[in-house]
Amino acid sequence: MGLSQATLWGLIAAIPAVLAEYLYRTLPGPWWTHLWLWLPMQLTIGYAVYRLVTIPQTSLLDAFVVFAFSTTFMRVVVTVVFLGDIVRPGTWVALGLLIVARAVQAYWGR
């Protein structure tokens, strides 16, 4: 069983988005000294979101749920595992609601 196109493009957009946030917090110096990192990541995010919203029979709301779930889940993992920060209760609730939204989306179809 493979990934759906929406899930694939959502993950392709989410991975560089979360990686950029992690690197922004961990790399030393001003952000513009790492512009060579940010530009390719932003282009990848933009292209993946474009591909996500142009998948046939996929509404903009469907695409939003996939991208929001992917980024929120990965942000929580990076925050807890790599940065060792505390995740606030509102973020846990948001993640739970996105999981429910994704499950409903998968159950009733898109």
ZILIN-V982000 format. One record per residue. N is the residue number from 0. RES is the residue in one letter. SS is DSSP state (a for helix, b for strand, c for the rest). PHI is phi in degrees with one decimal (* if undefined). Layout:
n: {N,N}
res: {RES,RES}
ss: {SS,SS}
phi: {PHI,PHI}
This chain:
n: {0,1,2,3,4,5,6,7,8,9,10,11,12,13,14,15,16,17,18,19,20,21,22,23,24,25,26,27,28,29,30,31,32,33,34,35,36,37,38,39,40,41,42,43,44,45,46,47,48,49,50,51,52,53,54,55,56,57,58,59,60,61,62,63,64,65,66,67,68,69,70,71,72,73,74,75,76,77,78,79,80,81,82,83,84,85,86,87,88,89,90,91,92,93,94,95,96,97,98,99,100,101,102,103,104,105,106,107,108,109}
res: {M,G,L,S,Q,A,T,L,W,G,L,I,A,A,I,P,A,V,L,A,E,Y,L,Y,R,T,L,P,G,P,W,W,T,H,L,W,L,W,L,P,M,Q,L,T,I,G,Y,A,V,Y,R,L,V,T,I,P,Q,T,S,L,L,D,A,F,V,V,F,A,F,S,T,T,F,M,R,V,V,V,T,V,V,F,L,G,D,I,V,R,P,G,T,W,V,A,L,G,L,L,I,V,A,R,A,V,Q,A,Y,W,G,R}
ss: {c,c,c,c,a,a,a,a,a,a,a,a,a,a,a,a,a,a,a,a,a,a,a,a,a,a,c,c,c,c,a,a,a,a,a,a,a,a,a,a,a,a,a,a,a,a,a,a,a,a,a,a,a,c,c,c,c,c,c,a,a,a,a,a,a,a,a,a,a,a,a,a,a,a,a,a,a,a,a,a,a,a,c,c,c,c,c,c,a,a,a,a,a,a,a,a,a,a,a,a,a,a,a,a,a,a,a,a,c,c}
phi: {*,-97.2,-75.2,-72.0,-60.1,-64.5,-65.8,-59.9,-70.1,-64.1,-69.2,-63.2,-78.6,-74.0,-60.8,-67.8,-63.8,-71.7,-60.8,-62.7,-64.8,-63.2,-64.5,-59.7,-81.1,-109.5,-76.6,-78.7,89.0,-67.3,-62.9,-69.0,-73.2,-112.8,-58.2,-62.6,-86.4,-68.8,-62.3,-62.1,-66.0,-66.0,-63.8,-64.5,-61.0,-60.2,-66.2,-65.6,-65.9,-58.2,-64.3,-63.3,-82.7,-105.9,-68.8,-57.8,59.1,-122.2,-79.1,-62.5,-65.9,-58.5,-63.1,-62.3,-61.0,-63.7,-66.7,-64.4,-63.3,-60.2,-69.3,-64.9,-60.9,-68.3,-62.8,-64.4,-61.4,-63.8,-61.6,-77.0,-80.0,-92.6,-93.6,68.2,-87.8,-90.7,-92.7,-71.6,-56.8,-61.6,-69.7,-63.4,-64.0,-59.8,-63.7,-61.4,-66.2,-68.3,-64.8,-62.3,-61.2,-67.7,-65.3,-62.9,-60.6,-72.3,-70.8,-87.6,82.3,-104.0}
